[in-house]
Amino acid sequence: MPSYSPELIQTMRAALDEVMTKIPMDQATPGIKAHMAELILKAAADGQATYAGLLAAASDQIQTILSVHSSAPGKQ
């Protein structure tokens, strides 16, 4: 398991907070937040360490994640 510096953890947290502001309130569920966090963690594990890069890694996937979650069984 990768080990992250306190500074990178703070940057990842800030990127997650920011990307969540881009998701409509009615869709900002814990599951969506967990998925966004997963994308940010994967980007960090792949060597991305900047706020902009981490934010982009999650932001670029917002529509895909929302469509997957909205079409999941039990939704509608």
N, CA, C and O atoms as a Tripos MOL2 file, in Angstrom:
@<TRIPOS>MOLECULE
protein
  304   303    76     0     0
PROTEIN
NO_CHARGES

@<TRIPOS>ATOM
      1 N           0.8480   -1.1790    0.0000 N.3       1 MET1
      2 CA          0.0000    0.0000    0.0000 C.3       1 MET1
      3 C           0.8940    1.2430    0.0000 C.2       1 MET1
      4 O           1.8430    1.3290    0.7790 O.2       1 MET1
      5 N           0.5860    2.2030   -0.8770 N.am      2 PRO2
      6 CA          1.4170    3.4200   -0.9220 C.3       2 PRO2
      7 C           1.3480    4.2060    0.3820 C.2       2 PRO2
      8 O           0.3580    4.1620    1.1130 O.2       2 PRO2
      9 N           2.4180    4.9150    0.6420 N.am      3 SER3
     10 CA          2.4720    5.7900    1.8110 C.3       3 SER3
     11 C           2.5250    7.2300    1.2970 C.2       3 SER3
     12 O           3.3240    7.5580    0.4190 O.2       3 SER3
     13 N           1.6590    8.0880    1.8590 N.am      4 TYR4
     14 CA          1.5620    9.4640    1.3980 C.3       4 TYR4
     15 C           1.9960   10.4280    2.4920 C.2       4 TYR4
     16 O           1.7380   10.2010    3.6740 O.2       4 TYR4
     17 N           2.6570   11.5050    2.0850 N.am      5 SER5
     18 CA          3.0800   12.5280    3.0340 C.3       5 SER5
     19 C           1.8500   13.2740    3.5460 C.2       5 SER5
     20 O           0.8140   13.2990    2.8810 O.2       5 SER5
     21 N           1.9630   13.8780    4.7250 N.am      6 PRO6
     22 CA          0.8390   14.6790    5.2400 C.3       6 PRO6
     23 C           0.4320   15.7840    4.2640 C.2       6 PRO6
     24 O          -0.7500   16.1050    4.1470 O.2       6 PRO6
     25 N           1.4040   16.3630    3.5700 N.am      7 GLU7
     26 CA          1.1020   17.4230    2.6110 C.3       7 GLU7
     27 C           0.2780   16.8920    1.4380 C.2       7 GLU7
     28 O          -0.6690   17.5420    0.9970 O.2       7 GLU7
     29 N           0.6390   15.7160    0.9400 N.am      8 LEU8
     30 CA         -0.1140   15.1360   -0.1700 C.3       8 LEU8
     31 C          -1.5140   14.7420    0.2850 C.2       8 LEU8
     32 O          -2.4780   14.9190   -0.4590 O.2       8 LEU8
     33 N          -1.6320   14.2230    1.4710 N.am      9 ILE9
     34 CA         -2.9550   13.8730    2.0030 C.3       9 ILE9
     35 C          -3.8310   15.1190    2.0770 C.2       9 ILE9
     36 O          -5.0090   15.0780    1.7240 O.2       9 ILE9
     37 N          -3.2550   16.2150    2.5330 N.am     10 GLN10
     38 CA         -3.9980   17.4750    2.6090 C.3      10 GLN10
     39 C          -4.4030   17.9340    1.2010 C.2      10 GLN10
     40 O          -5.5180   18.4170    1.0050 O.2      10 GLN10
     41 N          -3.5160   17.7880    0.2390 N.am     11 THR11
     42 CA         -3.8160   18.1610   -1.1410 C.3      11 THR11
     43 C          -4.9190   17.2700   -1.7150 C.2      11 THR11
     44 O          -5.8180   17.7570   -2.4010 O.2      11 THR11
     45 N          -4.8510   15.9750   -1.4390 N.am     12 MET12
     46 CA         -5.8880   15.0570   -1.9140 C.3      12 MET12
     47 C          -7.2390   15.4100   -1.3010 C.2      12 MET12
     48 O          -8.2580   15.3940   -1.9900 O.2      12 MET12
     49 N          -7.2480   15.7250   -0.0210 N.am     13 ARG13
     50 CA         -8.4890   16.0920    0.6670 C.3      13 ARG13
     51 C          -9.0730   17.3710    0.0560 C.2      13 ARG13
     52 O         -10.2800   17.4600   -0.1690 O.2      13 ARG13
     53 N          -8.2180   18.3500   -0.2080 N.am     14 ALA14
     54 CA         -8.6790   19.6050   -0.8100 C.3      14 ALA14
     55 C          -9.2470   19.3560   -2.2070 C.2      14 ALA14
     56 O         -10.2660   19.9410   -2.5740 O.2      14 ALA14
     57 N          -8.6000   18.5000   -2.9800 N.am     15 ALA15
     58 CA         -9.0940   18.1720   -4.3250 C.3      15 ALA15
     59 C         -10.4500   17.4700   -4.2330 C.2      15 ALA15
     60 O         -11.3410   17.7440   -5.0360 O.2      15 ALA15
     61 N         -10.6100   16.5820   -3.2760 N.am     16 LEU16
     62 CA        -11.8880   15.8900   -3.0920 C.3      16 LEU16
     63 C         -12.9810   16.8830   -2.7080 C.2      16 LEU16
     64 O         -14.0830   16.8370   -3.2540 O.2      16 LEU16
     65 N         -12.6820   17.7700   -1.7810 N.am     17 ASP17
     66 CA        -13.6640   18.7820   -1.3780 C.3      17 ASP17
     67 C         -14.0850   19.6300   -2.5710 C.2      17 ASP17
     68 O         -15.2670   19.9240   -2.7460 O.2      17 ASP17
     69 N         -13.1110   20.0210   -3.3900 N.am     18 GLU18
     70 CA        -13.4130   20.8600   -4.5500 C.3      18 GLU18
     71 C         -14.2290   20.1030   -5.5940 C.2      18 GLU18
     72 O         -15.1960   20.6490   -6.1260 O.2      18 GLU18
     73 N         -13.8640   18.8720   -5.8960 N.am     19 VAL19
     74 CA        -14.5960   18.1280   -6.9200 C.3      19 VAL19
     75 C         -16.0330   17.8760   -6.4680 C.2      19 VAL19
     76 O         -16.9430   17.8240   -7.2950 O.2      19 VAL19
     77 N         -16.2380   17.7220   -5.1800 N.am     20 MET20
     78 CA        -17.6040   17.5070   -4.6860 C.3      20 MET20
     79 C         -18.4770   18.7440   -4.8720 C.2      20 MET20
     80 O         -19.7000   18.6200   -4.9380 O.2      20 MET20
     81 N         -17.8860   19.9290   -4.9600 N.am     21 THR21
     82 CA        -18.6800   21.1330   -5.2130 C.3      21 THR21
     83 C         -19.1740   21.1780   -6.6560 C.2      21 THR21
     84 O         -20.0680   21.9610   -6.9760 O.2      21 THR21
     85 N         -18.6090   20.3560   -7.5220 N.am     22 LYS22
     86 CA        -18.9900   20.3160   -8.9350 C.3      22 LYS22
     87 C         -20.1150   19.3150   -9.2000 C.2      22 LYS22
     88 O         -20.6080   19.2120  -10.3240 O.2      22 LYS22
     89 N         -20.5150   18.5820   -8.1680 N.am     23 ILE23
     90 CA        -21.5450   17.5610   -8.3050 C.3      23 ILE23
     91 C         -22.8510   18.1260   -7.7500 C.2      23 ILE23
     92 O         -22.8650   18.6780   -6.6500 O.2      23 ILE23
     93 N         -23.9450   17.9930   -8.4960 N.am     24 PRO24
     94 CA        -25.2240   18.5050   -8.0010 C.3      24 PRO24
     95 C         -25.5500   17.9500   -6.6100 C.2      24 PRO24
     96 O         -25.3240   16.7750   -6.3230 O.2      24 PRO24
     97 N         -26.0850   18.8250   -5.7570 N.am     25 MET25
     98 CA        -26.3610   18.4520   -4.3570 C.3      25 MET25
     99 C         -27.1780   17.1690   -4.2370 C.2      25 MET25
    100 O         -26.9030   16.3400   -3.3700 O.2      25 MET25
    101 N         -28.1780   16.9980   -5.0990 N.am     26 ASP26
    102 CA        -29.0420   15.8240   -4.9890 C.3      26 ASP26
    103 C         -28.3330   14.5340   -5.4090 C.2      26 ASP26
    104 O         -28.8600   13.4420   -5.1990 O.2      26 ASP26
    105 N         -27.1510   14.6560   -5.9950 N.am     27 GLN27
    106 CA        -26.3950   13.4750   -6.4140 C.3      27 GLN27
    107 C         -25.1060   13.2870   -5.6080 C.2      27 GLN27
    108 O         -24.3780   12.3180   -5.8210 O.2      27 GLN27
    109 N         -24.8300   14.1890   -4.7060 N.am     28 ALA28
    110 CA        -23.5880   14.1410   -3.9230 C.3      28 ALA28
    111 C         -23.7480   13.1850   -2.7390 C.2      28 ALA28
    112 O         -23.7840   13.6050   -1.5830 O.2      28 ALA28
    113 N         -23.8420   11.9150   -3.0500 N.am     29 THR29
    114 CA        -24.0380   10.8820   -2.0320 C.3      29 THR29
    115 C         -22.6910   10.3970   -1.4860 C.2      29 THR29
    116 O         -21.6490   10.6530   -2.0880 O.2      29 THR29
    117 N         -22.7140    9.7070   -0.3610 N.am     30 PRO30
    118 CA        -21.4680    9.1140    0.1450 C.3      30 PRO30
    119 C         -20.8070    8.1750   -0.8720 C.2      30 PRO30
    120 O         -19.5810    8.0990   -0.9450 O.2      30 PRO30
    121 N         -21.6160    7.4690   -1.6460 N.am     31 GLY31
    122 CA        -21.0670    6.5670   -2.6620 C.3      31 GLY31
    123 C         -20.3210    7.3150   -3.7520 C.2      31 GLY31
    124 O         -19.2520    6.8850   -4.1870 O.2      31 GLY31
    125 N         -20.8840    8.4400   -4.1960 N.am     32 ILE32
    126 CA        -20.2220    9.2720   -5.2050 C.3      32 ILE32
    127 C         -18.9230    9.8250   -4.6340 C.2      32 ILE32
    128 O         -17.8900    9.8210   -5.3030 O.2      32 ILE32
    129 N         -18.9810   10.3020   -3.3920 N.am     33 LYS33
    130 CA        -17.7760   10.8650   -2.7590 C.3      33 LYS33
    131 C         -16.6930    9.7960   -2.6440 C.2      33 LYS33
    132 O         -15.5190   10.0730   -2.8910 O.2      33 LYS33
    133 N         -17.0760    8.5920   -2.2750 N.am     34 ALA34
    134 CA        -16.1050    7.4940   -2.1730 C.3      34 ALA34
    135 C         -15.4840    7.1970   -3.5370 C.2      34 ALA34
    136 O         -14.2860    6.9330   -3.6370 O.2      34 ALA34
    137 N         -16.2990    7.2420   -4.5730 N.am     35 HIS35
    138 CA        -15.7830    6.9810   -5.9200 C.3      35 HIS35
    139 C         -14.8050    8.0730   -6.3460 C.2      35 HIS35
    140 O         -13.7630    7.7850   -6.9340 O.2      35 HIS35
    141 N         -15.1430    9.3180   -6.0480 N.am     36 MET36
    142 CA        -14.2410   10.4360   -6.3710 C.3      36 MET36
    143 C         -12.9260   10.2950   -5.6010 C.2      36 MET36
    144 O         -11.8490   10.5210   -6.1530 O.2      36 MET36
    145 N         -13.0230    9.9220   -4.3290 N.am     37 ALA37
    146 CA        -11.8180    9.7280   -3.5130 C.3      37 ALA37
    147 C         -10.9490    8.6170   -4.1030 C.2      37 ALA37
    148 O          -9.7220    8.7140   -4.1170 O.2      37 ALA37
    149 N         -11.5950    7.5740   -4.5820 N.am     38 GLU38
    150 CA        -10.8670    6.4630   -5.2060 C.3      38 GLU38
    151 C         -10.0830    6.9260   -6.4350 C.2      38 GLU38
    152 O          -8.9370    6.5240   -6.6370 O.2      38 GLU38
    153 N         -10.7080    7.7700   -7.2500 N.am     39 LEU39
    154 CA        -10.0280    8.2980   -8.4360 C.3      39 LEU39
    155 C          -8.8190    9.1480   -8.0520 C.2      39 LEU39
    156 O          -7.7680    9.0720   -8.6890 O.2      39 LEU39
    157 N          -8.9780    9.9540   -7.0090 N.am     40 ILE40
    158 CA         -7.8790   10.8020   -6.5410 C.3      40 ILE40
    159 C          -6.7560    9.9390   -5.9660 C.2      40 ILE40
    160 O          -5.5800   10.1990   -6.2240 O.2      40 ILE40
    161 N          -7.1030    8.9360   -5.2060 N.am     41 LEU41
    162 CA         -6.0810    8.0330   -4.6510 C.3      41 LEU41
    163 C          -5.3320    7.2990   -5.7650 C.2      41 LEU41
    164 O          -4.1140    7.1380   -5.6980 O.2      41 LEU41
    165 N          -6.0600    6.8590   -6.7780 N.am     42 LYS42
    166 CA         -5.4020    6.1680   -7.8940 C.3      42 LYS42
    167 C          -4.4390    7.1090   -8.6060 C.2      42 LYS42
    168 O          -3.3290    6.7110   -8.9600 O.2      42 LYS42
    169 N          -4.8550    8.3560   -8.8160 N.am     43 ALA43
    170 CA         -3.9750    9.3240   -9.4730 C.3      43 ALA43
    171 C          -2.7270    9.5610   -8.6340 C.2      43 ALA43
    172 O          -1.6240    9.6520   -9.1740 O.2      43 ALA43
    173 N          -2.8920    9.6600   -7.3280 N.am     44 ALA44
    174 CA         -1.7360    9.8510   -6.4420 C.3      44 ALA44
    175 C          -0.8240    8.6250   -6.4880 C.2      44 ALA44
    176 O           0.3990    8.7630   -6.5120 O.2      44 ALA44
    177 N          -1.4090    7.4410   -6.5010 N.am     45 ALA45
    178 CA         -0.6110    6.2140   -6.5730 C.3      45 ALA45
    179 C           0.1520    6.1350   -7.8940 C.2      45 ALA45
    180 O           1.2260    5.5370   -7.9630 O.2      45 ALA45
    181 N          -0.4110    6.7450   -8.9460 N.am     46 ASP46
    182 CA          0.2500    6.7720  -10.2500 C.3      46 ASP46
    183 C           1.2840    7.8900  -10.3590 C.2      46 ASP46
    184 O           1.8990    8.0710  -11.4100 O.2      46 ASP46
    185 N           1.4760    8.6500   -9.2550 N.am     47 GLY47
    186 CA          2.5250    9.6670   -9.2260 C.3      47 GLY47
    187 C           2.0460   11.0990   -9.3090 C.2      47 GLY47
    188 O           2.8520   12.0260   -9.2280 O.2      47 GLY47
    189 N           0.7440   11.2990   -9.4700 N.am     48 GLN48
    190 CA          0.2260   12.6690   -9.5330 C.3      48 GLN48
    191 C           0.2650   13.2750   -8.1270 C.2      48 GLN48
    192 O          -0.2500   12.6730   -7.1850 O.2      48 GLN48
    193 N           0.8600   14.4430   -7.9750 N.am     49 ALA49
    194 CA          0.9950   15.0260   -6.6410 C.3      49 ALA49
    195 C           0.5280   16.4760   -6.5660 C.2      49 ALA49
    196 O           0.5740   17.0880   -5.5000 O.2      49 ALA49
    197 N           0.0760   17.0300   -7.6990 N.am     50 THR50
    198 CA         -0.3570   18.4320   -7.6610 C.3      50 THR50
    199 C          -1.8620   18.5070   -7.4560 C.2      50 THR50
    200 O          -2.6080   17.6040   -7.8350 O.2      50 THR50
    201 N          -2.2840   19.5980   -6.8490 N.am     51 TYR51
    202 CA         -3.7140   19.8400   -6.6380 C.3      51 TYR51
    203 C          -4.4540   19.8130   -7.9750 C.2      51 TYR51
    204 O          -5.4770   19.1420   -8.1120 O.2      51 TYR51
    205 N          -3.9320   20.5420   -8.9530 N.am     52 ALA52
    206 CA         -4.5860   20.6230  -10.2580 C.3      52 ALA52
    207 C          -4.6950   19.2500  -10.9210 C.2      52 ALA52
    208 O          -5.7270   18.9120  -11.5010 O.2      52 ALA52
    209 N          -3.6390   18.4770  -10.8290 N.am     53 GLY53
    210 CA         -3.6480   17.1460  -11.4330 C.3      53 GLY53
    211 C          -4.6210   16.2010  -10.7540 C.2      53 GLY53
    212 O          -5.3300   15.4440  -11.4170 O.2      53 GLY53
    213 N          -4.6530   16.2450   -9.4300 N.am     54 LEU54
    214 CA         -5.5700   15.3890   -8.6820 C.3      54 LEU54
    215 C          -7.0150   15.8090   -8.9350 C.2      54 LEU54
    216 O          -7.8950   14.9660   -9.1060 O.2      54 LEU54
    217 N          -7.2490   17.1070   -8.9560 N.am     55 LEU55
    218 CA         -8.5900   17.6200   -9.2300 C.3      55 LEU55
    219 C          -9.0410   17.2060  -10.6270 C.2      55 LEU55
    220 O         -10.1820   16.7810  -10.8120 O.2      55 LEU55
    221 N          -8.1600   17.3270  -11.5980 N.am     56 ALA56
    222 CA         -8.4940   16.9470  -12.9680 C.3      56 ALA56
    223 C          -8.7870   15.4540  -13.0770 C.2      56 ALA56
    224 O          -9.6880   15.0490  -13.8120 O.2      56 ALA56
    225 N          -8.0370   14.6420  -12.3570 N.am     57 ALA57
    226 CA         -8.2390   13.1900  -12.4120 C.3      57 ALA57
    227 C          -9.6590   12.8170  -12.0040 C.2      57 ALA57
    228 O         -10.2570   11.9130  -12.5870 O.2      57 ALA57
    229 N         -10.1930   13.5010  -11.0180 N.am     58 ALA58
    230 CA        -11.5640   13.2300  -10.5710 C.3      58 ALA58
    231 C         -12.5820   13.9870  -11.4210 C.2      58 ALA58
    232 O         -13.5990   13.4200  -11.8190 O.2      58 ALA58
    233 N         -12.3190   15.2510  -11.6980 N.am     59 SER59
    234 CA        -13.2680   16.0780  -12.4510 C.3      59 SER59
    235 C         -13.5590   15.4970  -13.8320 C.2      59 SER59
    236 O         -14.6920   15.5490  -14.3100 O.2      59 SER59
    237 N         -12.5410   14.9500  -14.4590 N.am     60 ASP60
    238 CA        -12.7040   14.3840  -15.8000 C.3      60 ASP60
    239 C         -13.6700   13.1980  -15.8220 C.2      60 ASP60
    240 O         -14.1630   12.8160  -16.8830 O.2      60 ASP60
    241 N         -13.9340   12.6250  -14.6640 N.am     61 GLN61
    242 CA        -14.7670   11.4230  -14.5910 C.3      61 GLN61
    243 C         -16.1530   11.6770  -13.9980 C.2      61 GLN61
    244 O         -16.9350   10.7400  -13.8410 O.2      61 GLN61
    245 N         -16.4630   12.9180  -13.6700 N.am     62 ILE62
    246 CA        -17.7390   13.2070  -12.9930 C.3      62 ILE62
    247 C         -18.9320   12.6710  -13.7840 C.2      62 ILE62
    248 O         -19.7640   11.9550  -13.2270 O.2      62 ILE62
    249 N         -19.0270   13.0010  -15.0560 N.am     63 GLN63
    250 CA        -20.2080   12.5710  -15.8350 C.3      63 GLN63
    251 C         -20.3080   11.0560  -15.9050 C.2      63 GLN63
    252 O         -21.4010   10.4980  -15.7980 O.2      63 GLN63
    253 N         -19.1860   10.3930  -16.0840 N.am     64 THR64
    254 CA        -19.1900    8.9300  -16.1410 C.3      64 THR64
    255 C         -19.6810    8.3460  -14.8290 C.2      64 THR64
    256 O         -20.5290    7.4540  -14.8230 O.2      64 THR64
    257 N         -19.1540    8.8420  -13.7180 N.am     65 ILE65
    258 CA        -19.5250    8.3270  -12.3960 C.3      65 ILE65
    259 C         -21.0050    8.5800  -12.1240 C.2      65 ILE65
    260 O         -21.7100    7.6940  -11.6410 O.2      65 ILE65
    261 N         -21.4720    9.7800  -12.4320 N.am     66 LEU66
    262 CA        -22.8820   10.0950  -12.1890 C.3      66 LEU66
    263 C         -23.7990    9.2170  -13.0260 C.2      66 LEU66
    264 O         -24.8410    8.7780  -12.5390 O.2      66 LEU66
    265 N         -23.4310    8.9500  -14.2810 N.am     67 SER67
    266 CA        -24.2810    8.1170  -15.1110 C.3      67 SER67
    267 C         -24.2800    6.6630  -14.6260 C.2      67 SER67
    268 O         -25.3130    5.9960  -14.6780 O.2      67 SER67
    269 N         -23.1600    6.1810  -14.1670 N.am     68 VAL68
    270 CA        -23.0860    4.8120  -13.6300 C.3      68 VAL68
    271 C         -23.9400    4.7020  -12.3710 C.2      68 VAL68
    272 O         -24.7070    3.7520  -12.2170 O.2      68 VAL68
    273 N         -23.8050    5.6770  -11.4720 N.am     69 HIS69
    274 CA        -24.5670    5.6260  -10.2330 C.3      69 HIS69
    275 C         -26.0630    5.8390  -10.4500 C.2      69 HIS69
    276 O         -26.8810    5.2500   -9.7430 O.2      69 HIS69
    277 N         -26.4270    6.6730  -11.4190 N.am     70 SER70
    278 CA        -27.8600    6.9340  -11.6440 C.3      70 SER70
    279 C         -28.5540    5.7530  -12.3340 C.2      70 SER70
    280 O         -29.7720    5.5990  -12.2320 O.2      70 SER70
    281 N         -27.7770    4.9230  -13.0340 N.am     71 SER71
    282 CA        -28.3740    3.7730  -13.7080 C.3      71 SER71
    283 C         -28.2200    2.4860  -12.9040 C.2      71 SER71
    284 O         -28.5970    1.4120  -13.3710 O.2      71 SER71
    285 N         -27.6760    2.5920  -11.7140 N.am     72 ALA72
    286 CA        -27.5030    1.4000  -10.8710 C.3      72 ALA72
    287 C         -28.8770    0.8720  -10.4420 C.2      72 ALA72
    288 O         -29.8190    1.6510  -10.2920 O.2      72 ALA72
    289 N         -28.9940   -0.4360  -10.2450 N.am     73 PRO73
    290 CA        -30.2670   -1.0010   -9.8010 C.3      73 PRO73
    291 C         -30.7400   -0.3380   -8.5090 C.2      73 PRO73
    292 O         -29.9470   -0.0490   -7.6130 O.2      73 PRO73
    293 N         -32.0420   -0.1040   -8.4340 N.am     74 GLY74
    294 CA        -32.5940    0.5090   -7.2380 C.3      74 GLY74
    295 C         -32.6630    2.0150   -7.2970 C.2      74 GLY74
    296 O         -33.2280    2.6420   -6.4010 O.2      74 GLY74
    297 N         -32.0920    2.6190   -8.3490 N.am     75 LYS75
    298 CA        -32.1270    4.0800   -8.5250 C.3      75 LYS75
    299 C         -33.3060    4.4370   -9.4140 C.2      75 LYS75
    300 O         -33.7540    3.5990  -10.1970 O.2      75 LYS75
    301 N         -33.8090    5.6300   -9.3170 N.am     76 GLN76
    302 CA        -34.8550    6.2350  -10.1300 C.3      76 GLN76
    303 C         -35.8960    6.8080   -9.2860 C.2      76 GLN76
    304 O         -36.8680    7.3660   -9.7970 O.2      76 GLN76
@<TRIPOS>BOND
     1     1     2 1
     2     2     3 1
     3     3     4 2
     4     3     5 am
     5     5     6 1
     6     6     7 1
     7     7     8 2
     8     7     9 am
     9     9    10 1
    10    10    11 1
    11    11    12 2
    12    11    13 am
    13    13    14 1
    14    14    15 1
    15    15    16 2
    16    15    17 am
    17    17    18 1
    18    18    19 1
    19    19    20 2
    20    19    21 am
    21    21    22 1
    22    22    23 1
    23    23    24 2
    24    23    25 am
    25    25    26 1
    26    26    27 1
    27    27    28 2
    28    27    29 am
    29    29    30 1
    30    30    31 1
    31    31    32 2
    32    31    33 am
    33    33    34 1
    34    34    35 1
    35    35    36 2
    36    35    37 am
    37    37    38 1
    38    38    39 1
    39    39    40 2
    40    39    41 am
    41    41    42 1
    42    42    43 1
    43    43    44 2
    44    43    45 am
    45    45    46 1
    46    46    47 1
    47    47    48 2
    48    47    49 am
    49    49    50 1
    50    50    51 1
    51    51    52 2
    52    51    53 am
    53    53    54 1
    54    54    55 1
    55    55    56 2
    56    55    57 am
    57    57    58 1
    58    58    59 1
    59    59    60 2
    60    59    61 am
    61    61    62 1
    62    62    63 1
    63    63    64 2
    64    63    65 am
    65    65    66 1
    66    66    67 1
    67    67    68 2
    68    67    69 am
    69    69    70 1
    70    70    71 1
    71    71    72 2
    72    71    73 am
    73    73    74 1
    74    74    75 1
    75    75    76 2
    76    75    77 am
    77    77    78 1
    78    78    79 1
    79    79    80 2
    80    79    81 am
    81    81    82 1
    82    82    83 1
    83    83    84 2
    84    83    85 am
    85    85    86 1
    86    86    87 1
    87    87    88 2
    88    87    89 am
    89    89    90 1
    90    90    91 1
    91    91    92 2
    92    91    93 am
    93    93    94 1
    94    94    95 1
    95    95    96 2
    96    95    97 am
    97    97    98 1
    98    98    99 1
    99    99   100 2
   100    99   101 am
   101   101   102 1
   102   102   103 1
   103   103   104 2
   104   103   105 am
   105   105   106 1
   106   106   107 1
   107   107   108 2
   108   107   109 am
   109   109   110 1
   110   110   111 1
   111   111   112 2
   112   111   113 am
   113   113   114 1
   114   114   115 1
   115   115   116 2
   116   115   117 am
   117   117   118 1
   118   118   119 1
   119   119   120 2
   120   119   121 am
   121   121   122 1
   122   122   123 1
   123   123   124 2
   124   123   125 am
   125   125   126 1
   126   126   127 1
   127   127   128 2
   128   127   129 am
   129   129   130 1
   130   130   131 1
   131   131   132 2
   132   131   133 am
   133   133   134 1
   134   134   135 1
   135   135   136 2
   136   135   137 am
   137   137   138 1
   138   138   139 1
   139   139   140 2
   140   139   141 am
   141   141   142 1
   142   142   143 1
   143   143   144 2
   144   143   145 am
   145   145   146 1
   146   146   147 1
   147   147   148 2
   148   147   149 am
   149   149   150 1
   150   150   151 1
   151   151   152 2
   152   151   153 am
   153   153   154 1
   154   154   155 1
   155   155   156 2
   156   155   157 am
   157   157   158 1
   158   158   159 1
   159   159   160 2
   160   159   161 am
   161   161   162 1
   162   162   163 1
   163   163   164 2
   164   163   165 am
   165   165   166 1
   166   166   167 1
   167   167   168 2
   168   167   169 am
   169   169   170 1
   170   170   171 1
   171   171   172 2
   172   171   173 am
   173   173   174 1
   174   174   175 1
   175   175   176 2
   176   175   177 am
   177   177   178 1
   178   178   179 1
   179   179   180 2
   180   179   181 am
   181   181   182 1
   182   182   183 1
   183   183   184 2
   184   183   185 am
   185   185   186 1
   186   186   187 1
   187   187   188 2
   188   187   189 am
   189   189   190 1
   190   190   191 1
   191   191   192 2
   192   191   193 am
   193   193   194 1
   194   194   195 1
   195   195   196 2
   196   195   197 am
   197   197   198 1
   198   198   199 1
   199   199   200 2
   200   199   201 am
   201   201   202 1
   202   202   203 1
   203   203   204 2
   204   203   205 am
   205   205   206 1
   206   206   207 1
   207   207   208 2
   208   207   209 am
   209   209   210 1
   210   210   211 1
   211   211   212 2
   212   211   213 am
   213   213   214 1
   214   214   215 1
   215   215   216 2
   216   215   217 am
   217   217   218 1
   218   218   219 1
   219   219   220 2
   220   219   221 am
   221   221   222 1
   222   222   223 1
   223   223   224 2
   224   223   225 am
   225   225   226 1
   226   226   227 1
   227   227   228 2
   228   227   229 am
   229   229   230 1
   230   230   231 1
   231   231   232 2
   232   231   233 am
   233   233   234 1
   234   234   235 1
   235   235   236 2
   236   235   237 am
   237   237   238 1
   238   238   239 1
   239   239   240 2
   240   239   241 am
   241   241   242 1
   242   242   243 1
   243   243   244 2
   244   243   245 am
   245   245   246 1
   246   246   247 1
   247   247   248 2
   248   247   249 am
   249   249   250 1
   250   250   251 1
   251   251   252 2
   252   251   253 am
   253   253   254 1
   254   254   255 1
   255   255   256 2
   256   255   257 am
   257   257   258 1
   258   258   259 1
   259   259   260 2
   260   259   261 am
   261   261   262 1
   262   262   263 1
   263   263   264 2
   264   263   265 am
   265   265   266 1
   266   266   267 1
   267   267   268 2
   268   267   269 am
   269   269   270 1
   270   270   271 1
   271   271   272 2
   272   271   273 am
   273   273   274 1
   274   274   275 1
   275   275   276 2
   276   275   277 am
   277   277   278 1
   278   278   279 1
   279   279   280 2
   280   279   281 am
   281   281   282 1
   282   282   283 1
   283   283   284 2
   284   283   285 am
   285   285   286 1
   286   286   287 1
   287   287   288 2
   288   287   289 am
   289   289   290 1
   290   290   291 1
   291   291   292 2
   292   291   293 am
   293   293   294 1
   294   294   295 1
   295   295   296 2
   296   295   297 am
   297   297   298 1
   298   298   299 1
   299   299   300 2
   300   299   301 am
   301   301   302 1
   302   302   303 1
   303   303   304 2
@<TRIPOS>SUBSTRUCTURE
     1 MET1         2 RESIDUE 1 A MET
     2 PRO2         6 RESIDUE 1 A PRO
     3 SER3        10 RESIDUE 1 A SER
     4 TYR4        14 RESIDUE 1 A TYR
     5 SER5        18 RESIDUE 1 A SER
     6 PRO6        22 RESIDUE 1 A PRO
     7 GLU7        26 RESIDUE 1 A GLU
     8 LEU8        30 RESIDUE 1 A LEU
     9 ILE9        34 RESIDUE 1 A ILE
    10 GLN10       38 RESIDUE 1 A GLN
    11 THR11       42 RESIDUE 1 A THR
    12 MET12       46 RESIDUE 1 A MET
    13 ARG13       50 RESIDUE 1 A ARG
    14 ALA14       54 RESIDUE 1 A ALA
    15 ALA15       58 RESIDUE 1 A ALA
    16 LEU16       62 RESIDUE 1 A LEU
    17 ASP17       66 RESIDUE 1 A ASP
    18 GLU18       70 RESIDUE 1 A GLU
    19 VAL19       74 RESIDUE 1 A VAL
    20 MET20       78 RESIDUE 1 A MET
    21 THR21       82 RESIDUE 1 A THR
    22 LYS22       86 RESIDUE 1 A LYS
    23 ILE23       90 RESIDUE 1 A ILE
    24 PRO24       94 RESIDUE 1 A PRO
    25 MET25       98 RESIDUE 1 A MET
    26 ASP26      102 RESIDUE 1 A ASP
    27 GLN27      106 RESIDUE 1 A GLN
    28 ALA28      110 RESIDUE 1 A ALA
    29 THR29      114 RESIDUE 1 A THR
    30 PRO30      118 RESIDUE 1 A PRO
    31 GLY31      122 RESIDUE 1 A GLY
    32 ILE32      126 RESIDUE 1 A ILE
    33 LYS33      130 RESIDUE 1 A LYS
    34 ALA34      134 RESIDUE 1 A ALA
    35 HIS35      138 RESIDUE 1 A HIS
    36 MET36      142 RESIDUE 1 A MET
    37 ALA37      146 RESIDUE 1 A ALA
    38 GLU38      150 RESIDUE 1 A GLU
    39 LEU39      154 RESIDUE 1 A LEU
    40 ILE40      158 RESIDUE 1 A ILE
    41 LEU41      162 RESIDUE 1 A LEU
    42 LYS42      166 RESIDUE 1 A LYS
    43 ALA43      170 RESIDUE 1 A ALA
    44 ALA44      174 RESIDUE 1 A ALA
    45 ALA45      178 RESIDUE 1 A ALA
    46 ASP46      182 RESIDUE 1 A ASP
    47 GLY47      186 RESIDUE 1 A GLY
    48 GLN48      190 RESIDUE 1 A GLN
    49 ALA49      194 RESIDUE 1 A ALA
    50 THR50      198 RESIDUE 1 A THR
    51 TYR51      202 RESIDUE 1 A TYR
    52 ALA52      206 RESIDUE 1 A ALA
    53 GLY53      210 RESIDUE 1 A GLY
    54 LEU54      214 RESIDUE 1 A LEU
    55 LEU55      218 RESIDUE 1 A LEU
    56 ALA56      222 RESIDUE 1 A ALA
    57 ALA57      226 RESIDUE 1 A ALA
    58 ALA58      230 RESIDUE 1 A ALA
    59 SER59      234 RESIDUE 1 A SER
    60 ASP60      238 RESIDUE 1 A ASP
    61 GLN61      242 RESIDUE 1 A GLN
    62 ILE62      246 RESIDUE 1 A ILE
    63 GLN63      250 RESIDUE 1 A GLN
    64 THR64      254 RESIDUE 1 A THR
    65 ILE65      258 RESIDUE 1 A ILE
    66 LEU66      262 RESIDUE 1 A LEU
    67 SER67      266 RESIDUE 1 A SER
    68 VAL68      270 RESIDUE 1 A VAL
    69 HIS69      274 RESIDUE 1 A HIS
    70 SER70      278 RESIDUE 1 A SER
    71 SER71      282 RESIDUE 1 A SER
    72 ALA72      286 RESIDUE 1 A ALA
    73 PRO73      290 RESIDUE 1 A PRO
    74 GLY74      294 RESIDUE 1 A GLY
    75 LYS75      298 RESIDUE 1 A LYS
    76 GLN76      302 RESIDUE 1 A GLN
